Amino acid sequence: MSTSRKTIDVKTVKTMANHFLAAKNTNDDERQAIASFIESILMESGNYKGFSYLETDEVAGAGTRRRYS
C-alpha cells in the first residue's frame, strides 16, 4: 500500500507562524521555538527574506513580537 506525498505551501506555514508569533497567549519560550522553526523552513526552502518587529499597537500584551516577510 503506497501513500501519497502531502505538502504544504511555505507561504501558508509562514502565515500560520506570524499569527502565533503575534498572539497574546503565546509565551516567550513558545514564541522563540516558533521563530526558530519558521526561520529553518524559510532558509532551507530559499524563502527567507528577514523579519520585522511588530509595532506596539499591533500586539496585545507585553513582549517583542516579529513578523516574517
C-alpha positions in Angstrom: 0.0 0.0 0.0 1.5 3.3 -1.1 0.8 6.6 0.5 0.6 9.8 -1.5 3.0 12.6 -0.5 1.4 15.6 1.2 3.0 19.0 1.0 2.0 22.4 2.3 2.8 25.8 0.8 5.7 27.6 2.6 3.6 30.8 2.4 0.8 29.1 4.4 3.3 27.9 7.1 4.7 31.5 7.3 1.3 32.9 7.7 0.5 30.5 10.5 3.8 31.2 12.3 3.2 35.0 12.0 -0.3 34.5 13.5 1.1 32.5 16.5 4.0 35.0 17.0 1.6 37.9 17.3 -0.9 36.1 19.6 -1.1 37.4 23.2 -1.4 33.9 24.7 1.9 32.7 23.2 4.7 32.8 25.9 8.3 33.8 25.2 9.6 30.2 25.0 6.8 29.2 22.6 7.5 32.3 20.5 11.2 31.5 20.3 10.5 27.9 19.2 8.1 29.1 16.5 10.6 31.7 15.3 13.4 29.1 15.1 11.1 26.6 13.3 9.9 29.1 10.7 13.4 30.5 10.1 14.7 27.0 9.4 11.9 26.3 7.0 12.3 29.6 5.2 16.1 29.3 4.9 16.0 25.7 3.8 13.5 26.4 1.1 15.2 29.6 -0.1 12.4 31.8 1.0 14.0 33.7 3.9 13.6 37.5 3.5 14.1 38.6 7.0 11.7 39.8 9.7 10.4 43.0 11.2 9.4 43.8 14.7 5.7 44.5 15.2 4.7 47.9 16.5 3.2 48.2 20.0 -0.2 49.0 18.5 -0.1 45.7 16.6 0.3 43.4 19.6 -1.8 42.8 22.8 0.3 42.4 25.9 4.0 42.7 26.6 6.9 41.4 24.7 8.7 41.9 21.5 7.0 40.3 18.5 8.3 39.6 15.0 6.7 39.1 11.6 8.4 37.2 8.8 8.4 38.8 5.3 
